Amino acid sequence: MDYDVDVVVAGGGPVGLMLACELRLGGARVAVLERLTEVDPTIKGRAITAPGAEALYRRGMLPALAEVQRQAMDRFQAFMRERSDGGGAAGRGLGIVGHFAGIMLRADLVDRTEPGLGDAGPATEIAFVAQQDIERLLGKRAGQLGVDVRRGVELTGFDADDEGVTVRTSHGAIRVGWLVGCDGGRSAVRKLAGFEFPGTEPEITCHQAVVDMTDAEDLKIGWTATDTGVYAYGPMPGRVVTVEFDSPPADRDAPVTTEDLQARLRRVSGVDVTITGVRTATRFTDHARQVTEYRKGRVLLAGDAAHVHSAFGSQGLSLGIGDAMNLGWKLAAVIGGRAPEGLLDTYASERHPVGAWVLDWTRSQVAAMRPDPQSRALREIVSDLAGTVVGTTYLTARLNGGGVRYELPGEHPLTGRSTPDLELTDGSRLADHLHGGRALLLDLTDDPEIRALAAGYAGRVDTLTVGCPSRPELAAVLVRPDGFTAWAADAGAQAPMSTVGLAEALEEWFGVPEGAVTPG
């Protein structure tokens, strides 16, 4: 078909930009429509969990993320020194790996041998990177890859048919092959396409802000539960969060005023602070919703357009980036004729359960934060568990996506999981070979049969013959472009058992090999 571009991505936040980059790596022509002319400065997520950091690491973005985090940690340490009058408390926050319902999780209580906790390599060192910083980094990367990012252009409507989508914008109409809504929790694409969006109604009111204030010496750093709610202070100067459980906001879009913030912070904390200025502020609730399907014909959804939930745990950004990583290579393969359209069905079947789990994870945190006696009793029990190695390891693993496993064919323990960042004998790591967004077949035992099977996938699947001393039991691993294991075999299996299932996995994910004779 004669399309203006192959894909229009509605929404130029981190998820939309990540998806656009993935599509470009796969050879698709992409335009991103973003109604804002610049990155929204309103305070949003201040951290990224391991799955999101790992995805960005696999695309070569670790050095840039590390530099942004270094600057954030410098600000945090300065804040702690100021609060502790130059004492030794400045490093206290560095021993925290996250929180559950404001219950801090200590790094020294995490068992890193647990699957999913010690496998991501240097990506595990990345956490304190704000959403706006990630959006800027991805915007730069999109430009380098040739993505057509159109800021100040808003999607106003569309008409989809079996052959494509006519997208109407504030600057005219364009004809495209596919439309993906990455336009946030109030997604216009979702509403216009008629996606069902069931879930639970909001019950609480939360505010996050960066303010200038006086008389704040008695505010406790970190998360604190009180008789009237929960509040947080830090990890940057002036950053505060209030959580109140009396009702949802009467008008979620009403401006957040200095007087309202001050009253709420005083009420929840019990400290008579005086807020003298508001630099940035936002209001959010605990509503949790998810579309019943991620695709309607040639219209798809990703990120907050597909699922919304409270911000507790900072998992929303990683969840959306995971959607983009999963969808990008698949849609590009369909567009490029390297895979049938049915491959897109696996996007929803793999990502919908992950989104549903995150919604429940955030709901459970709200339950443990409520000020009623029953909830506070529950909170005490969770706090006790979080003081143990077993409890902290479980909570940290779940927070960092350790429980994600796609239902893929094969019995190997790695199949369907995010592939460990293996250290290889040539001095590289697995992630070093995923920057280009192609699949990778690791031949770890110099097996000619493995290489012969991969020969028909040149240009679609990279093959690397190398050793992996840290995992001597592994014979071979087929890694999808999103970093998940499609197939794996152990070295102890006898040939030809070591390659059983490999040909099927290659064909399932990457089409028929070159030179193959198809029936009929």
C-alpha positions in Angstrom: 0.0 0.0 0.0 1.1 3.6 -0.6 1.3 4.9 3.0 2.7 8.3 4.0 4.4 6.3 6.8 4.1 2.8 8.1 3.1 3.7 11.6 1.8 6.7 13.5 2.5 6.6 17.2 0.2 9.0 19.1 2.0 10.3 22.1 5.6 11.4 22.4 6.3 10.4 26.0 8.8 7.7 26.9 6.6 4.8 25.8 5.8 6.4 22.4 9.4 7.3 21.7 10.7 3.9 22.8 8.2 2.2 20.5 9.1 4.5 17.6 12.8 3.7 18.1 12.1 0.0 18.2 10.0 0.2 15.0 12.9 2.1 13.3 15.4 -0.5 14.3 13.1 -3.0 12.5 13.0 -0.9 9.3 9.6 0.7 9.7 8.8 4.3 8.8 7.4 6.0 11.8 5.9 9.4 12.7 5.3 10.4 16.3 2.5 12.9 17.0 2.9 14.9 20.3 0.6 17.8 21.1 3.1 19.4 23.5 5.9 21.4 21.9 8.4 20.4 24.6 8.9 17.9 27.4 6.2 18.4 30.1 8.0 19.8 33.2 5.2 18.7 35.6 6.7 16.3 38.3 6.2 12.7 37.4 7.9 9.4 38.3 11.4 10.0 39.8 12.6 6.4 39.4 12.7 3.5 37.0 12.6 -0.2 38.0 14.8 -2.9 36.7 12.8 -4.1 33.7 12.8 -0.6 32.2 16.4 0.0 33.0 17.3 -3.3 31.5 15.5 -2.6 28.2 17.3 0.7 27.8 20.6 -0.9 28.7 20.0 -3.5 25.9 19.8 -0.6 23.4 23.1 0.9 24.5 21.7 3.7 26.7 23.4 2.7 30.0 26.1 5.4 30.0 23.6 8.2 29.5 21.4 6.8 32.2 24.3 6.4 34.6 25.3 10.1 34.1 21.7 11.3 34.8 21.6 9.1 37.9 24.9 10.4 39.1 23.6 14.0 39.0 20.4 12.9 40.8 22.4 11.2 43.5 24.6 14.3 43.9 21.4 16.3 44.6 20.2 13.6 47.0 23.4 13.5 49.0 23.5 17.3 49.2 19.9 17.2 50.5 20.8 14.6 53.1 23.9 16.5 54.2 21.8 19.6 54.7 19.2 17.7 56.7 21.9 16.0 58.9 24.1 19.1 59.3 27.0 17.4 57.6 26.7 14.1 59.5 27.0 10.6 58.2 23.3 10.2 57.2 24.0 11.3 53.6 24.4 7.7 52.5 21.5 6.2 54.3 19.2 6.3 51.2 21.8 4.5 49.1 21.0 1.3 50.9 17.4 1.2 49.8 16.2 -0.7 46.7 12.6 0.5 46.7 9.5 0.4 48.7 6.2 -1.4 49.1 3.4 0.9 50.3 6.1 3.3 51.7 7.8 0.4 53.6 11.4 0.7 52.6 13.2 -2.3 51.3 16.9 -2.6 52.4 19.5 -3.6 49.9 21.4 -5.7 52.5 18.4 -7.9 52.9 18.1 -8.9 49.3 19.2 -12.4 48.2 20.7 -11.7 44.8 20.8 -15.4 43.9 17.0 -15.3 43.5 16.0 -15.5 39.8 15.5 -12.1 38.3 17.5 -10.2 40.9 21.1 -10.9 39.9 20.6 -11.4 36.2 20.4 -7.9 34.7 24.1 -7.0 34.9 24.9 -3.3 35.2 21.2 -2.3 34.6 20.6 -3.2 38.3 22.6 -0.2 39.2 20.1 2.2 37.6 17.1 3.4 39.5 17.1 7.1 40.2 16.3 8.5 36.7 13.3 10.7 36.4 10.7 10.2 33.6 11.5 13.6 32.0 15.2 12.7 31.7 14.3 9.4 30.1 12.0 11.2 27.7 14.8 13.6 26.7 17.3 10.7 26.2 14.8 8.8 24.0 13.9 11.9 22.1 17.6 12.3 21.2 17.8 8.6 20.3 14.7 8.9 18.1 16.3 11.7 16.2 19.5 9.7 15.6 17.5 6.8 14.3 15.5 9.0 11.9 12.1 9.0 13.6 9.8 11.7 12.4 8.8 13.4 15.7 6.1 16.0 15.1 5.7 18.2 18.2 2.8 20.5 18.5 0.7 18.2 16.4 -2.4 16.6 17.9 -4.4 13.6 16.8 -8.0 14.7 16.3 -9.6 11.6 14.9 -9.0 8.6 12.6 -10.8 6.1 10.3 -9.5 2.6 10.3 -10.2 -0.1 7.7 -8.7 -3.5 6.7 -6.0 -1.8 4.6 -4.8 1.0 6.9 -5.7 4.0 9.0 -6.5 7.6 7.9 -5.3 9.7 10.8 -6.6 13.3 11.2 -4.4 15.7 13.0 -4.4 19.4 13.8 -2.1 19.8 10.8 -4.0 17.7 8.3 -4.6 14.1 7.5 -2.2 11.3 6.7 -2.6 7.7 5.5 -0.7 5.1 7.5 -0.6 1.3 7.8 -1.0 1.2 11.6 -1.8 3.5 14.5 -0.5 2.9 18.0 -2.0 4.9 20.9 0.7 5.8 23.5 -1.2 8.9 24.5 -1.5 8.3 28.2 -4.2 7.4 30.7 -6.8 9.6 29.0 -6.0 8.2 25.6 -7.9 9.7 22.7 -7.0 6.7 20.6 -8.5 4.3 23.1 -11.7 6.3 23.4 -12.1 6.9 19.6 -11.4 3.2 18.8 -13.9 2.0 21.5 -11.7 -0.2 23.6 -13.4 -1.4 26.8 -11.6 -0.1 29.8 -12.9 -1.8 33.0 -11.4 -1.5 36.4 -11.8 -0.1 39.9 -12.9 3.5 40.8 -10.6 5.9 42.7 -11.0 6.1 46.5 -8.0 8.2 47.6 -6.4 11.6 46.8 -2.7 12.0 46.3 -0.5 15.0 45.6 3.2 15.1 44.5 5.0 18.4 44.4 8.4 20.2 44.6 8.0 23.2 46.8 9.9 25.9 48.7 9.0 25.8 52.4 10.0 26.8 55.9 9.6 25.1 59.3 10.1 21.7 57.7 12.8 20.5 60.1 10.4 18.0 61.8 9.3 16.3 58.5 10.7 12.8 58.4 12.7 11.9 55.3 11.3 9.0 53.3 7.8 7.6 53.7 5.9 8.0 56.9 2.5 6.6 57.9 0.4 8.8 60.3 -3.1 8.6 61.8 -4.4 10.7 58.9 -2.6 9.2 55.9 0.9 8.8 54.5 3.4 11.3 53.4 6.9 11.3 51.8 9.7 13.9 52.0 12.7 13.7 49.6 14.8 12.4 48.0 15.4 15.8 46.5 15.0 19.2 48.1 11.4 20.2 48.5 9.8 17.1 47.0 6.7 16.0 49.0 3.9 13.5 48.5 0.7 13.3 50.5 -1.8 10.4 50.4 -5.2 10.9 51.9 -7.9 8.2 52.2 -11.2 10.2 52.8 -12.3 10.4 49.1 -11.1 10.9 45.5 -10.7 14.5 44.3 -13.9 16.3 43.4 -12.1 17.8 40.4 -8.9 16.1 39.4 -8.1 18.8 36.8 -8.5 21.7 39.2 -5.2 23.7 39.7 -3.1 22.6 42.7 -2.7 25.7 44.9 -0.1 26.6 47.5 -2.8 26.8 50.2 -4.3 23.4 49.4 -0.9 21.7 49.4 0.1 23.3 52.6 -3.1 22.4 54.3 -2.8 18.8 53.2 0.8 18.4 54.1 0.1 19.9 57.6 -2.9 17.6 58.0 -1.1 14.4 57.1 2.3 15.1 58.6 1.2 16.9 61.7 4.0 19.5 61.1 3.1 23.1 60.7 5.2 23.7 57.6 4.8 26.9 55.5 5.0 26.5 51.8 6.2 29.7 50.2 6.3 28.6 46.6 5.3 25.7 44.3 7.7 24.8 41.6 5.7 21.9 40.2 2.7 19.9 41.4 0.4 17.1 40.3 -2.6 15.3 41.7 -3.3 11.5 41.2 -5.6 8.8 42.5 -5.7 5.0 42.9 -8.0 4.2 40.0 -6.9 1.1 38.2 -8.1 0.1 34.8 -7.0 -2.0 31.9 -8.3 -2.5 28.4 -9.7 -6.0 27.6 -7.7 -6.2 24.4 -4.6 -4.4 23.2 -5.5 -4.4 19.5 -8.5 -3.7 17.3 -7.5 -4.4 13.7 -4.8 -1.9 12.7 -5.1 0.1 16.0 -3.1 -0.9 19.0 -2.4 0.5 22.5 0.6 0.6 24.7 1.6 2.1 28.1 -0.9 4.1 30.1 -3.3 4.1 27.1 -3.7 0.4 27.8 -3.5 0.4 31.6 -3.7 3.0 34.5 -2.9 2.6 38.2 -1.5 4.5 41.1 2.1 5.6 41.0 3.1 3.6 44.1 6.2 1.4 43.4 7.3 3.4 40.3 6.4 0.5 38.0 4.3 2.3 35.4 7.2 3.6 33.3 8.9 0.2 33.1 5.5 -1.5 32.3 5.0 0.9 29.4 8.6 0.5 28.1 8.1 -3.3 28.3 5.0 -2.9 26.1 7.0 -0.9 23.6 9.9 -3.5 23.5 7.4 -6.3 23.0 5.4 -4.7 20.3 8.0 -2.8 18.4 9.9 -5.7 16.8 6.8 -7.7 16.2 5.0 -4.9 14.3 8.1 -4.1 12.4 8.4 -7.7 11.3 4.8 -7.7 10.1 5.3 -4.5 8.2 8.5 -5.8 6.6 6.9 -9.0 5.5 9.1 -11.1 7.8 6.2 -12.4 9.9 2.5 -13.0 9.5 0.0 -10.6 11.1 -0.9 -13.3 13.6 2.4 -12.5 15.4 0.7 -9.4 16.8 -1.7 -11.6 18.8 1.3 -12.5 21.1 1.6 -8.9 22.1 -1.6 -9.0 24.1 -1.3 -12.5 25.3 2.2 -11.7 26.7 1.7 -8.2 28.0 -1.9 -8.2 29.3 -1.1 -10.5 32.2 1.8 -8.4 33.2 -0.3 -5.3 33.2 -3.1 -7.0 35.2 -0.5 -8.0 37.8 0.9 -4.5 38.2 -2.7 -3.2 38.8 -3.1 -5.7 41.6 0.3 -4.8 43.0 -0.6 -1.2 43.3 -4.0 -2.0 44.8 -2.4 -4.1 47.5 -0.1 -1.2 48.4 -3.1 1.1 48.9 -4.6 -1.5 51.1 -1.5 -1.5 53.3 -1.4 2.3 53.5 -4.9 3.0 54.8 -5.1 4.5 58.3 -7.9 2.2 59.6 -7.0 -0.3 62.4 -7.3 -3.3 60.1 -5.0 -1.9 57.5 -2.5 -0.7 60.0 -2.4 -4.2 61.5 -1.7 -5.6 58.0 1.0 -3.0 57.5 2.7 -4.1 60.7 2.9 -7.7 59.4 4.2 -6.6 56.0 6.8 -4.4 57.8 7.9 -7.4 59.8 8.3 -9.5 56.6 10.2 -6.6 55.0 12.7 -6.9 57.8 13.7 -10.4 56.8 15.8 -11.7 53.9 13.0 -13.8 52.6 10.4 -11.0 52.7 12.6 -8.3 51.2 13.8 -10.6 48.5 10.3 -11.5 47.5 9.0 -7.9 47.5 12.1 -6.7 45.6 11.9 -9.5 43.0 8.2 -8.7 42.3 8.9 -5.0 42.2 11.6 -5.6 39.6 9.7 -7.9 37.4 11.2 -11.2 38.6 7.9 -13.0 38.3 7.4 -12.2 34.6 7.5 -15.3 32.4 5.7 -15.5 29.1 3.9 -18.7 28.3 6.2 -20.0 25.4 6.8 -23.5 24.2 9.7 -25.3 25.8 10.7 -26.7 29.2 14.0 -24.9 29.8 13.9 -22.6 32.9 15.0 -19.6 30.9 12.3 -20.0 28.2 9.8 -17.1 28.4 12.0 -15.1 30.9 14.1 -12.1 30.4 17.5 -13.5 29.4 20.3 -13.1 32.0 23.0 -10.6 31.0 25.5 -13.3 30.4 29.3 -12.6 30.7 31.0 -14.0 27.6 34.5 -15.2 26.9 35.2 -12.4 24.3 34.9 -9.9 27.1 31.4 -8.7 26.1 28.0 -9.2 27.8 24.8 -10.3 26.3 23.3 -6.8 26.2 26.2 -5.6 24.0 24.9 -7.7 21.2 21.3 -6.5 21.4 21.8 -2.8 20.5 20.6 -3.2 17.0 17.3 -4.7 17.9 17.7 -8.1 16.2 17.4 -11.5 17.6 20.5 -13.3 18.8 21.4 -17.0 18.8 24.1 -17.8 21.2 26.1 -20.9 20.3 27.9 -21.6 23.6 29.4 -25.0 22.6 30.6 -24.4 19.0 27.8 -26.6 17.6 27.7 -26.7 13.8 24.1 -28.0 13.9 23.0 -24.9 15.7 24.8 -22.7 13.2 23.3 -24.6 10.3 19.8 -24.1 11.6 20.5 -20.3 11.9 22.0 -20.0 8.5 18.6 -19.4 6.9 17.9 -16.4 9.1 20.7 -14.2 8.2 19.7 -10.6 8.6 16.9 -11.6 11.0 18.9 -13.5 13.7 22.5 -12.7 14.6 24.6 -15.8 15.5 27.5 -15.6 18.0 29.7 -18.6 18.8 31.3 -17.8 22.2 31.8 -19.3 25.6 30.0 -18.5 28.9 32.1 -19.7 31.9 29.6 -18.4 34.5 26.9 -20.6 33.1 28.7 -23.8 31.9 25.4 -25.7 31.8 24.1 -23.7 28.9 24.6 -25.0 25.3 22.6 -22.4 23.4 20.1 -19.6 23.9 17.8 -17.9 21.3 17.2 -14.4 22.5 14.3 -12.4 20.9 14.8 -8.7 20.0 13.1 -7.7 23.3 15.6 -9.7 25.3 13.4 -12.6 26.3 14.4 -16.2 25.8 12.6 -17.9 23.0 14.5 -21.2 23.3 17.4 -22.6 25.3 19.2 -25.9 25.8 21.7 -27.2 28.3 25.1 -28.7 27.4 24.3 -32.0 29.1 21.8 -33.0 26.5 22.9 -35.5 23.8 22.9 -34.5 20.2 20.5 -34.1 18.4 18.5 -33.4 21.6 20.5 -30.1 22.1 18.7 -28.6 19.1 15.2 -30.0 19.7 12.7 -27.2 19.3 15.2 -24.7 17.9 13.9 -24.9 14.3 10.3 -24.5 15.5 11.2 -21.5 17.7 13.1 -19.8 14.9 10.1 -20.3 12.5 7.5 -19.3 15.1 9.2 -15.9 15.8 11.2 -15.1 12.7 9.3 -16.8 9.8 10.5 -19.5 7.4 14.2 -19.7 6.6 15.6 -18.4 3.3 15.4 -21.1 0.7 12.7 -23.1 2.4 10.0 -24.5 0.2 6.6 -23.7 1.5 3.6 -26.1 0.8 1.3 -25.2 -2.1 
